[in-house]
Amino acid sequence: MSSQAVIDEQSMNSANMNTKTIDIITGYCGKIPSLGDFVSLGLDPSLEQSWNEWVQAALAVSREKLQGQWLDNYLTSPIWHFAVSGGVCSDRSFAGTLIPSVDNVGRYYPFTLFYQADIDPLQFWQEQGFFQQNEQPLLSILDDECVLLNWYKKLTPLSLDVTPITPYKQTLLSPNSHQPNWLLSAAGEQVGGFGSDQLGLLQQTLNQQFNRYSIWWTAGSDKIDPCTLIFSGMPSAATYAGMLDGNWTRS
């Protein structure tokens, strides 16, 4: 075995030792082309209500902003993945994927697949391959002949290998200064480099800046470049219009 192969194998074993497999609780809500009714399954009522209130507001404002261009932008909008911290729409953190959809009588409303687990939003965001591998199974829901129950059975159960986040202890240096400085320490860890400690630093920063937040990312579309968005809470209804056409300057 070559020295490079030994190094690669050791790296893989080290990575595997640092991951934990968790079960994902899946749920969904929205509209699909094969049915005329709103569909939902596996969601806490408070999460479903909060989510749909946000979707309805986002649709209403984006229609107002985009006017006659709304439908084309909606139908060609990219797949958006998201991870949301606890306290935004639900007591627990969750993640998922939002796609444009329509019911069988022509009422446009997105379909959302949810992944629910007791992990940090950044741990969801770090495992982007998990979201990518589920894109094609998710998109099959848009088939006019799709049988919802059969689709759901093929999709589940799901599990995810996640990397623990190294927690940071924050100490404010010069507390009386107008320019705050932080001392960050992670017990038993070398602070720096790439990995769980870097996620810990990002976690500390986002919690300090936003407290409760959501992360959204996409591989893009003809109108939107690949990007990641971070919001305090959920995206505003006006921002959702930008998530359809890539115009981030409107208010």
N, C-alpha and C positions, 0 to 999 in steps of 0.2 A: 504494500500500500504506500502511495506517495506521501511525502510530508504534508502536501497541501490537502490531501484527502483526510489525513489524520486531524489536521487543524479544522477542516470543515465538519468532520464528525464530532469532534469535541465541542465545537460551537453549537451544533444542533442539539447535542445532549444537554449542554448548559442551558440553551433556550427552553428545551422541553421541561427541565427541572424547575424553571422559573414561571411556568404557566399553570393555570388551573382551568379545568374543564367545568363549565357551568351549563345547566339546562336553560333553554330559552322558552318562555311562555309566549306563544304567538297569538295575535288577535288581528282583526281587521275591521274597517268600516268604510263606507262610501257607496259608489254606484258602479255597476258593471254592465257591459253591452247586452248580456244575455238575460237580464232581468229588468223589471220596471220599478221594483221597490228598492228602497234604501236597505243595504245589507250591513250587518255587524255581528261580531262574535268574539268572545274571549276578552272583553274590555271591562274594566271597572266603570260603573255608570258615570262617576264624576270625571274620569278621563275622557270618556266618549263625549260627554256634554261639552266639556271645555274645548276639546279638539274641534268639534263640529261648529261651535260658536266662532272659533278662530277661522275655520275654513269659510264659513258663510260670509264673515266680514271681509276676508281676503278676496273672495270672488266678487262681492258687491263693489268694493273700492277699485279693484283692478279693471272691472268692466267700465267704471266711470273714467278711469285714467286712460285706458287704451281705446275706448269708444269702438269704432268700426274695425280696429285692428285686433280686438280682444280674442276672437275665436281662433284666428290663425295662430296667434302667439300662444294661446292656451294649448292647442292641439300639438304644436311643435315644441312645447317647453320641455326641458330636459328632465330626466329622472333625478329627484332630489332625495338624498339620504339625510337623516337627522339623528341627533342624540340630545336628549333634554334632561336637565337635572331635576331632582325632586323639588317640589314646591312651585313648579311652573304651571303644569296642567294636572298634576297628580302628586300625591305624597312621595311616590317612588320615581326614580329615574327610569327612562325608557328610551327606545330608539325605533327607527323604522325607515320606511321608504314611501314617498309620495309620488304618484303618477297621475297624469291627466286621464280622465275617463268620462263616460257618458252612459246613461241607461238606455233601454231599448225603445224609449219614446222620445229620445233626443234631448234629455235634460242633462246638462254638463255639470259634473261634480267629480272631484278627484277620488281615487281609491287609495287608501293608506293601509299598508301592512305594518304592524307593530311588533317589536321585539321587546319583551319585558324581562328584566333581571335586576337583581340588587347589586349593580356595579356602577362605577362612576361613568358619566357621559364620555370622558376621555378614553376609557377602556373600550367602549363601543367604537369611537372614532378611530382608534388605533388599528382596529381589526377590519380595515376597509375591504380586504379580500372576501370576508364573510358576506358583506353586502353585495359585492360584485357577483359572487357565485349564485346569489339568489335572485339576481335581476331577471334572467330569462324565465325561470319558473314563475316569477311574479307577473311578467308581461303576458304570459299565457292566459291570464284572467281576462284580457281584452278580446279574446276569441269569442265571436258571436255564439259559438256552440259550446262554450265552457260550462261544465256542470260544477257549480260552486263547491259542493260537498266533496266531490272527487278531487278537485284541485287542492283543497285544503288538506285532505288525507295524504296526498303525494308530497306536499310541502313539509309536513310535520312528521315526527318531532325534530327539533333542531337543538344543537348544542354549540358552544363557542369556547375556544381556548383563549383565555385572557391573561395578560401579564399584570401582576400586582403593581400598584403604584407605591413608590417609596414616599411616605409622608414627610413633609418638611416642617420643621419648627421655625417660626418667624419671630425675630426680635427686631423691634424698631430702634435703629441707631439715631442718636440726636433727636429725640422726640420733640424738642422745642424748636427745631429747625423748620423753615418753610419748605425745605426740600427733603422729603423723607428718604431714608436709606435703610435697607433691610440687611439683616444677618440671617442667612438661611442655613440650617444644619439638618442633616439626615443621619440619625443614629445608626452606626454600623455600616454606613455606606460611603463610598467615595463620591463626593458631590462633583458632578461634571460628566462630560461624555454624553453618550446616547443610550437610552433605555428607560427603565422604570424611574430612575432618578430625574431624568429630563421631563418625563410626564408629571412627576411630583412638582417640579418647578412650574410647569405650565398650569397644573391644577391650582397651585397656590396663587398664581397671578390672576387666573380667571375668577377664583373665589373672591379675591381682594377687589377686583375691578367690577364684577357683575353680581356676585353672590349667587343668584339663580340665573341660569343662562341656557341657551340652546346653540348647538353647533349644526350647521347645514353644509353639505358638500355635494358636488356634482362633477361628473366627467365632461359636462358641457353639452352644447348643441350647436347648430349653425349660427345662432345669435349670441350664445353665451360661452365664454372660455371656461375651462376647468377652474374651479375656485372653491374656497371654503369661507363660510360666513359665520360670524359669532355674534349673537344678540343677547342683550339683557332681556330675559324672558323669551317670548316668541317674536318672530319677525312682525313688524307692523303691517297692517293691511296694505299700506302704500308700498312698502318694500316688496310685498308679494308680486306686485306688478313688474318690478325689476327682475324677479326670479322667473318671470315668463319671457321677457324680451331683452334682458341684459342692460336696461337703462337704470343705473343706480343713482342718477342725479335728481330725479323727481322727488318732490316732498309730498 
